[in-house]
């Protein structure tokens, strides 16, 4: 077999243990490691026959399924670059990604075929639904391929993240970026073939695709594979599982169920939280109810995971722990590194750090230093014991339910609504989502209503970007230079949801 850096490592366990269950599915069936990787190579053959060349992009906006996991693995095996897209993105939003990434193949849900076909350009269009049906599956034959040779420096994926001007940036992740980080997490979090991981995360996002899935594959663990978050299904899965990876919303909603207690979680060894800040109160309630201390970690689309609270030792609420093995971090002020306890911008360097932004050399140069340090834009501090705390963001990025929302994109849409003079979009603490999106709108006259603004947002924005509250003000707070003071707005409405 030709060496395919990431694929050969992800498939190594399957080569020796093909009969081992890889995934337990919601209908009670299971799928083996051997079947999963055999299907991946069948998909790779289909992708190549559909025009995929090494380095070509495969854009994917589909519901979560094992077939979608096989599509990811098949894309990597074929030497392609996997481009997962949030299922909530509208056609208008997809148009930008497809135009920017110029994929040779686009895979979408059959229900959206008519809507997406006009914006797919010259790409080959395939369909895949949440049950594994569609033209992708229908086109599979018994043909498999030998994985394309790839080096650790070749691209394996592009994930889009919010840009400082509102334009999304395509973070280019290499085979070695993904493999090195997953191998580190497997060892740091002690994953083995005896683990059963409850997988309720979406797979268009770093957390669900590259952390949960890759770590399980490298360890030979079994996934309890759920279509999405379902408290009932997670509670039913816990007695037969050992680990859960989630976002803070998972934990706040599970805490609302009276069945959550020490007996229910007796077989579990690890609860991981990330993608958004976990409130100290949630941390403390979880430990009181279950006897388990949630392990919080910190990562980014551009880097995967950077820090983690320890597996052994104190998991300190309100912090994201220490730099992972092989990863360097530093806190920088305007004149260089700051002392412990001082706040500055967190920078990170290591094999996990991305290659740059797709077709944005200027933006890459702004955020990725020549010596490999990535400027995260997150404000952080390191305490005297070495624990890292994320205290804010250098930019106005909002993270709600683990997803990034850049205010400028939402403001541009709202400002175009007839009757709107101007707007400011902010994120404020939310007990369920970490942060809630809030739009502060200045109307031209009294005829404009919050519902008018909400209706426009529902039409053109993914649900996670839509404001959870729309407030009307006669004017926005400004400084002497005329700049809108979002910090003042965040302070004023800090308790809106709490």
C-alpha positions in Angstrom: 0.0 0.0 0.0 1.3 3.5 -0.9 1.8 5.7 2.2 -1.0 8.1 2.8 0.1 9.9 6.0 -3.2 10.5 7.8 -5.3 7.7 6.3 -2.7 5.0 7.0 -2.6 6.0 10.6 -6.4 6.2 11.0 -6.8 2.8 9.4 -4.0 1.1 11.2 -6.2 -0.3 14.0 -8.8 -1.5 11.4 -6.1 -3.4 9.5 -5.4 -5.5 12.6 -8.9 -5.6 14.2 -11.4 -5.4 11.3 -14.2 -7.1 13.2 -14.1 -4.7 16.1 -17.3 -2.5 16.3 -16.4 1.1 15.3 -19.9 2.5 15.8 -23.1 1.6 17.6 -26.0 3.3 15.7 -29.3 4.6 17.0 -31.3 1.8 15.4 -29.4 -0.8 17.5 -27.1 -2.0 14.8 -23.4 -1.6 14.7 -20.7 -1.2 12.0 -17.2 -2.7 12.2 -13.8 -1.0 11.6 -13.2 -3.2 8.6 -16.5 -2.3 7.0 -16.0 1.4 7.6 -12.6 1.6 6.0 -13.6 -0.7 3.1 -16.5 1.6 2.4 -14.1 4.6 2.6 -12.0 3.1 -0.1 -15.1 2.4 -2.3 -16.0 6.1 -1.8 -12.4 7.1 -2.7 -12.8 5.1 -6.0 -16.1 6.9 -6.8 -14.5 10.3 -6.0 -11.6 9.7 -8.3 -13.9 8.5 -11.1 -15.9 11.6 -10.6 -12.9 13.8 -11.3 -11.1 14.3 -7.9 -7.4 14.8 -8.4 -4.8 14.9 -5.5 -5.2 18.2 -3.8 -8.8 18.7 -5.1 -11.4 19.9 -2.7 -14.5 17.9 -1.7 -17.1 20.3 -0.2 -19.7 18.5 2.0 -22.9 19.9 3.5 -24.8 16.8 4.7 -26.6 15.5 7.8 -24.5 13.5 10.3 -24.2 9.8 9.4 -21.6 7.0 9.3 -21.6 7.3 5.5 -20.5 11.0 6.0 -17.6 9.7 8.2 -16.7 7.3 5.4 -16.8 10.2 3.0 -14.2 12.1 5.1 -12.0 9.1 5.2 -12.5 8.3 1.5 -11.6 11.9 0.6 -8.3 11.7 2.5 -7.6 8.2 1.0 -8.0 9.7 -2.5 -5.6 12.5 -1.7 -8.3 15.1 -1.7 -9.0 18.0 0.7 -12.1 17.6 2.9 -14.2 20.8 3.2 -17.1 20.3 5.8 -19.7 23.0 5.8 -22.3 23.7 8.6 -25.7 22.2 7.7 -27.3 25.5 8.7 -25.6 27.6 6.1 -28.0 29.1 3.6 -27.5 29.0 -0.2 -26.2 32.6 -0.1 -23.6 31.6 2.5 -22.7 28.4 0.6 -22.1 30.5 -2.6 -19.2 32.2 -1.0 -17.5 29.0 0.2 -17.9 27.2 -3.1 -16.7 30.2 -5.1 -13.7 30.6 -2.8 -12.6 27.0 -2.5 -13.5 25.9 -6.1 -14.2 22.3 -5.1 -14.2 19.6 -7.9 -16.9 17.7 -6.0 -19.8 19.0 -3.9 -21.9 16.6 -1.7 -25.2 17.9 -0.4 -28.5 16.7 1.1 -30.9 15.6 -1.7 -33.5 18.0 -0.3 -31.2 20.9 -1.3 -30.2 19.7 -4.7 -32.3 22.2 -6.7 -31.2 25.0 -4.5 -27.5 24.3 -4.6 -27.1 23.2 -8.3 -27.1 26.8 -9.6 -24.2 27.8 -7.4 -22.1 24.6 -7.7 -20.2 25.9 -10.7 -18.3 23.2 -12.6 -18.2 20.9 -9.6 -19.6 17.4 -9.8 -22.7 17.3 -7.6 -23.5 14.2 -5.5 -26.1 13.8 -2.8 -26.2 12.1 0.6 -29.0 12.1 3.2 -28.9 11.4 6.9 -29.8 7.7 6.3 -26.9 7.2 3.9 -29.0 7.4 0.8 -28.4 9.5 -2.3 -26.4 9.5 -5.5 -23.1 9.0 -3.7 -24.2 5.7 -2.2 -26.0 4.7 -5.3 -22.9 5.2 -7.4 -20.7 2.9 -5.2 -19.4 -0.3 -6.7 -17.1 -3.0 -5.4 -14.1 -1.1 -6.7 -11.6 0.2 -4.2 -8.4 2.2 -4.6 -4.9 2.1 -3.2 -4.7 5.2 -1.1 -2.9 8.1 -2.9 0.6 8.8 -1.6 0.6 11.9 0.7 3.1 13.5 3.0 2.5 15.0 6.4 2.7 18.5 4.8 0.0 17.9 2.3 -3.5 19.4 2.9 -6.1 17.1 4.4 -8.8 19.6 5.1 -10.0 23.2 4.8 -12.3 24.5 7.6 -13.8 28.0 7.2 -13.6 30.3 10.2 -14.8 33.9 10.7 -12.6 36.7 9.4 -12.0 40.1 11.0 -13.8 41.8 8.1 -16.7 39.4 8.1 -15.2 37.3 5.3 -14.7 33.7 6.3 -11.2 32.4 6.0 -10.3 28.9 5.0 -7.9 27.4 7.5 -5.6 24.9 5.7 -5.0 21.8 7.8 -2.3 19.3 6.9 -2.2 15.5 7.4 0.4 16.1 10.2 -1.7 18.8 11.8 -4.6 16.4 12.3 -2.6 13.3 13.1 -0.2 14.8 15.6 -3.0 16.5 17.5 -5.3 13.4 17.6 -2.4 11.2 18.7 -1.5 13.6 21.5 -5.1 13.8 22.7 -5.5 10.0 22.6 -2.5 9.6 24.9 -3.2 12.7 27.1 -6.8 11.7 27.7 -6.0 7.9 28.0 -8.2 6.6 25.2 -7.8 2.9 24.4 -9.7 0.2 22.5 -11.8 -0.4 25.7 -13.4 3.0 25.5 -16.9 3.7 24.2 -17.3 7.4 23.4 -20.7 9.0 23.2 -20.5 11.0 19.9 -23.4 13.5 19.8 -21.4 16.4 18.2 -21.8 17.6 14.6 -19.2 16.5 12.2 -18.8 19.7 10.2 -16.8 21.1 13.0 -13.3 20.5 14.4 -14.6 19.1 17.7 -16.8 16.4 16.3 -14.8 15.4 13.3 -11.1 15.8 14.2 -11.2 15.5 18.0 -13.9 12.9 18.7 -13.7 10.8 15.6 -9.9 10.8 14.9 -9.1 10.2 18.6 -11.5 7.2 18.6 -10.0 5.8 15.4 -6.5 6.1 16.6 -7.3 4.4 19.9 -9.5 1.7 18.4 -12.4 2.9 20.6 -16.1 2.4 19.7 -18.4 5.3 19.1 -21.9 5.4 20.4 -22.9 7.4 17.3 -25.9 9.7 17.8 -27.4 12.0 15.1 -27.1 15.0 17.4 -27.6 16.0 21.0 -30.5 14.2 22.6 -30.5 14.1 26.4 -32.7 10.9 26.4 -30.3 9.1 24.1 -27.2 10.2 26.0 -28.7 9.2 29.3 -29.6 5.8 27.8 -26.0 5.4 26.5 -24.1 6.3 29.6 -24.3 3.0 31.5 -22.6 1.2 28.5 -20.1 4.0 27.7 -16.9 5.4 29.2 -16.6 9.0 27.8 -18.5 12.0 26.5 -17.2 14.9 24.5 -19.5 17.9 24.4 -20.0 21.6 24.5 -21.3 23.5 27.6 -24.8 23.3 26.3 -24.7 19.5 26.6 -23.9 19.7 30.3 -26.4 22.4 31.2 -29.2 20.4 29.5 -28.2 17.1 31.1 -28.1 18.8 34.5 -31.8 19.7 34.0 -32.6 15.9 34.0 -33.2 14.5 37.5 -31.9 11.1 36.4 -28.4 12.4 36.2 -26.6 11.1 39.3 -23.6 9.0 40.4 -25.2 5.7 39.6 -26.0 6.7 36.0 -22.4 7.9 35.4 -20.7 5.1 37.4 -19.2 3.5 34.2 -18.0 6.8 32.8 -14.4 7.8 33.2 -14.2 11.1 31.3 -16.4 14.1 30.4 -14.7 16.7 28.1 -16.1 20.1 27.4 -14.9 22.7 24.8 -15.8 25.0 21.9 -17.1 27.6 24.3 -16.4 28.6 27.9 -17.9 26.4 30.6 -19.4 28.4 33.5 -17.9 27.7 36.9 -21.4 27.0 38.2 -21.9 24.3 35.6 -18.6 22.7 36.6 -19.5 22.7 40.3 -23.1 21.4 39.7 -21.8 18.5 37.5 -19.3 17.4 40.1 -21.9 17.6 42.9 -24.4 15.5 41.0 -22.1 12.9 39.4 -18.8 12.9 41.3 -17.0 13.6 38.0 -15.0 16.7 37.3 -15.5 17.9 33.7 -12.2 18.3 31.8 -12.2 21.6 29.9 -9.8 22.2 27.0 -9.1 25.0 24.5 -8.7 24.8 20.8 -9.3 26.7 17.5 -10.2 25.8 14.0 -6.7 26.8 12.9 -4.9 24.7 15.5 -7.2 22.0 16.8 -6.5 21.5 20.5 -3.8 23.7 22.3 -4.4 23.2 26.0 -6.2 20.9 28.3 -6.8 20.5 32.0 -4.9 17.4 33.2 -6.3 13.9 33.2 -4.6 13.3 36.5 -4.4 16.2 38.9 -6.7 19.2 39.5 -9.1 20.1 36.7 -9.5 23.8 37.6 -12.9 25.4 36.9 -12.6 28.6 34.8 -9.4 27.5 33.2 -8.4 25.5 30.1 -5.4 23.8 31.8 -1.9 23.6 30.4 -0.3 23.5 27.0 -0.6 20.0 25.5 2.6 18.0 25.0 4.5 19.3 22.0 2.5 22.5 21.9 4.1 25.9 23.0 2.0 28.8 24.2 2.9 32.3 25.3 1.0 35.4 26.3 2.1 38.6 24.4 1.6 42.2 25.3 2.5 45.2 23.1 6.1 45.0 24.0 6.6 41.2 24.2 5.8 38.4 26.6 3.9 39.4 29.8 4.4 38.0 33.3 2.2 35.4 34.9 -1.1 36.8 36.0 -1.1 39.5 33.3 -3.5 39.5 30.4 -2.3 39.5 26.8 -2.9 37.9 23.5 -2.4 34.1 23.4 0.0 32.7 20.8 0.6 29.1 20.0 3.2 27.1 18.1 3.4 23.4 17.4 2.8 20.6 14.8 -1.0 21.3 15.3 -0.8 24.8 13.9 -2.3 25.2 10.4 -0.5 26.0 7.2 -2.3 29.3 6.6 -5.5 30.7 5.1 -6.6 29.5 1.7 -5.8 32.1 -0.9 -5.3 34.8 1.7 -1.5 35.3 2.0 -1.9 38.8 3.5 -4.2 37.5 6.2 -1.9 34.5 6.8 1.1 36.9 7.3 -0.9 39.0 9.8 -1.8 36.1 12.0 1.0 33.5 11.5 4.5 34.7 12.3 7.5 33.6 10.2 8.8 31.6 13.1 5.6 29.5 13.4 3.8 31.4 16.2 0.0 31.8 15.5 -1.6 34.9 17.0 -5.0 33.5 18.2 -6.6 36.8 19.0 -7.8 35.4 22.3 -7.0 37.4 25.4 -5.6 35.1 28.1 -3.5 34.9 31.3 -1.4 32.2 32.9 -1.6 31.9 36.7 1.3 31.2 39.0 0.4 27.4 38.9 0.6 27.5 35.1 -3.1 27.2 34.4 -4.3 29.1 31.3 -7.5 31.2 31.5 -9.2 32.6 28.4 -10.6 36.0 29.5 -11.9 37.5 26.3 -11.2 38.0 22.6 -9.1 40.6 20.9 -11.7 40.7 18.2 -15.5 40.8 18.6 -16.0 37.2 17.6 -19.0 35.6 19.3 -18.9 31.9 20.2 -22.4 30.6 20.6 -23.1 26.9 21.2 -19.5 26.2 20.0 -20.0 28.0 16.7 -18.3 31.2 15.6 -20.4 34.2 14.6 -18.7 37.4 13.3 -20.9 40.4 14.2 -20.0 42.3 11.0 -21.8 39.7 8.8 -25.0 40.0 10.9 -24.8 43.8 11.1 -24.5 44.1 7.3 -27.7 42.2 6.9 -29.6 44.1 9.5 -28.3 47.5 8.2 -29.8 46.7 4.8 -33.3 46.3 6.2 -35.6 49.2 5.3 -36.1 51.4 8.4 -32.8 50.5 10.1 -30.4 53.4 10.7 -27.6 51.3 12.1 -26.9 48.3 14.3 -24.4 46.7 16.6 -24.2 42.9 17.2 -22.7 41.6 20.4 -22.3 38.4 22.4 -23.4 38.3 26.1 -23.2 35.4 28.6 -25.9 32.8 28.0 -26.4 29.9 30.4 -27.1 27.4 27.6 -25.0 28.5 24.7 -22.0 30.2 26.4 -22.8 33.4 24.5 -26.1 34.6 23.0 -26.2 36.8 19.9 -27.8 40.2 20.6 -28.6 42.8 18.0 -28.9 46.4 19.2 -30.7 48.3 16.5 -31.3 52.1 15.9 -34.5 52.5 13.9 -35.2 55.4 11.5 -38.7 55.7 12.8 -41.2 53.9 15.1 -42.5 51.6 12.3 -39.6 49.2 12.6 -40.2 46.3 14.9 -37.9 43.6 16.3 -40.0 41.0 14.4 -39.2 42.7 11.1 -35.5 42.3 11.9 -35.9 38.8 13.1 -37.8 37.7 10.0 -35.0 39.1 7.8 -32.4 37.2 9.9 -34.3 34.0 9.6 -34.4 34.2 5.9 -30.7 34.8 5.2 -28.8 33.6 8.2 -28.0 30.2 9.7 -30.0 29.7 12.9 -26.9 29.9 15.2 -26.1 33.4 13.8 -29.6 34.8 14.3 -30.0 37.2 17.3 -31.6 35.7 20.3 -32.7 39.2 21.4 -33.2 42.3 19.3 -33.1 45.6 21.3 -34.2 49.0 20.0 -32.2 52.1 21.1 -32.4 55.7 20.0 -28.6 55.7 19.4 -25.5 53.6 19.9 -22.8 54.5 22.5 -19.7 56.0 20.9 -16.3 57.3 21.9 -14.8 60.7 21.1 -13.6 59.3 17.8 -17.1 58.2 16.8 -16.4 54.5 17.2 -19.3 52.4 18.5 -18.5 51.1 22.0 -19.4 47.5 22.0 -17.7 46.9 25.3 -20.2 49.3 26.9 -23.1 47.5 25.3 -21.8 44.1 26.5 -21.5 45.5 30.0 -25.0 47.0 29.9 -26.7 43.8 28.7 -24.4 41.3 30.5 -27.3 39.9 32.5 -29.8 39.8 29.7 -29.9 36.0 29.7 -28.7 35.1 33.1 
